[in-house]
Amino acid sequence: MANAQTGPHSPAFPCPSWLRRVMTRRAERRALDTMEPRDRERVLAEVGLCETDLPNVLDRAGHVAELLPEALRLNRVDTLWLDRRRRDLLWDLQRVCSGCPTVRQCRRLLADGAPVAEHRRVCPNAGTLESLGSAA
């Protein structure tokens, strides 16, 4: 029997990262679901999404925050500049990344320190990342 010191909610049993991600996604979905339709449309439009994009983004996009920054670094893209000057382009990169069919390959290549050319072969954002990297 678990007690306060050794139970599943104690520091000895930290919450797995996947569970944290699931809980966060549920909270985000609840927040969107409770918005007035006009406010929800405005929020989605600000990030370049429409209502039909939402299920894919919420269900499949947990990897974007993990992998896109690594892909940007690999391609020598200045993320601060991108966020400040071309936020629309950053949102488009995030949207494309959220629908990526090669997440496992991408994660492995980035973790293994693969060359940029190898990563570009699997990345749906490759052309944009290459353009941004060469402009740096």
N, C-alpha and C positions, 0 to 999 in steps of 0.2 A: 504494500500500500504506500502511495506517495504521500510525503508530508510537505510542509511549507518550504523546507530546506532542499528537498531533492525531487520535488514534483516536476511535471513537464513545463511549468511556468517559472521555475527557478533559474538562476544564472547557470546552474550546472547543465541545464537543458535549453540552450539558446534557441530562439525561433529560427528555423532554417530560412535562408534567403528566399527560396522559392515561395514559402508561405507568406513572408513579408510582401513579396511582389503581388501575390494573389490578393491579399488583404488590401493593398494599395489600389489595385485595379478595381476591386469591388467598391471601394470608397469613391474613386473617381467616377465610376459608372453611376453610383447613387447620386452624386453631386450633379452630374449632367441630367439624369432622369428627373430631378426635382426642379430644374430650371424652367422658367417660362419659355414657351416655344421661340419667341422672338429673341430672347437673350441667348438661348442655345444656338440658334442660327448665327447670331453675331459672333459668338465665341468660336464656333466652327469655321466661319468665314475668315476670322483673324488668323487662323493657322492653316488656311488653304484647304479645308475639308468641307465636305457636304455630308448630309445625313446618311447617305448610302455608304460613305467611307467608314463611318464610325464603328460598325461591328468588327471589321477587319482590324482597325487600328487598336481597339480595346482588347480584342482577343489575341492578337498575334504580335503586338508591338513591344512586348516587354524587353526585347533585345536591343531596341534602338538606343536607349540611354547607355547601354554597355558597349555596343560595337561601333556606332557611328563616330563617337569621339576618337576611338582608336583608328578607324579608317581615315578620318580627317588628319590625324597626326602622321600616319603612314604616308599620306599624300602631301604632307607639309602645307596644310591649309591652316591659316591663321583663324582659329575659331572665334576669338574675340572680335576680329574685324568682321567676320561673317555674321556674327550675332548683332553687332552694332550697325553695320552698313547694308547688309543684304539678308535681313531676317527672313524675307520671303523665300529666298533661295535655301536658307537653312531649313525652313519648314518643308520645302519641297523635298530636300534630301531626306528629312525625317519621314515624310509620307512614303517616299519610294522605299526606304529602308524597312518601313513597317510591313510592307507587302513582299519582302524578299523571300524567294523560294530556296535560297542557299544559306540560310542562317548557320547551320552546323559547319559547313565548309568555311564560311567567313570567320566564325569563332575560332576554329582550329588554325586557320592561316594566320590570323592576327596573334593568337597565343604563341604560335611557333616562330613568330618573327619573319614570316615569309616575305619575299621581295614584293615590291609594289606591283610589278607586272603580273605576278601570279595572283594576287588579290583582285586585280582589275578584271581578270578572266571570269570571276564569279560574281562580281558586284554590279547590281543594276544601276548604281550611281557612278560607275567607273568614268564615263565620259565627263560628267560634271566635276568629279573630283580631280580628274586629270587637268581640266581647264583651270580650275581654281588653284591647283598646285603649281602649274606652270606660270600663273600670273603672280605668284608670290615672289 
